[in-house]
Amino acid sequence: DLFDDEKAIRILHLAERLTSEQIRVVFIEMPTNKLGDFLRPDFKEEYEDFKTQISDLYTFVSFQGSLADEHYRNIDHMNSAGAEIFTSFLAEQPVFLH
C-alpha cells in the first residue's frame, strides 16, 4: 500500500483543532515486530517524513529500543509481556510525569 496523505492531513487537522481547544496532543509510536519488513521503501520514507513533520509540531514519543520476538503475538501486536514493557517505558516519559 501507499502512504495515505489524506489520512495524514486529517490527523494533522484533528491535532490542530484539539490544540486550539487547549487540549495537549501527544503522538505515540508503538513498537512493531516484523511489520516493517513488509512495507515498501517509499512508504517507509513517506512515513518517516510524516513523523518528522509531527514531531516538529507536537510531542512525539517513540520507543527507542527493540523488543524480542517473544514480546509479540504476531508481526505487529505486542503480547502481554511486550505491552508491560512498553507501558513501563511510557510511564517514565517526562511528558506523562505531571
Secondary structure, DSSP 8 states (H G I E B T S, - for coil): ----HHHHHHHHHHHHHHHHTT---EEEE---SSGGGGS-HHHHHHHHHHHHHHHHHSEEEE--S---GGGBSSSS-B-HHHHHHHHHHHHT-GGG--
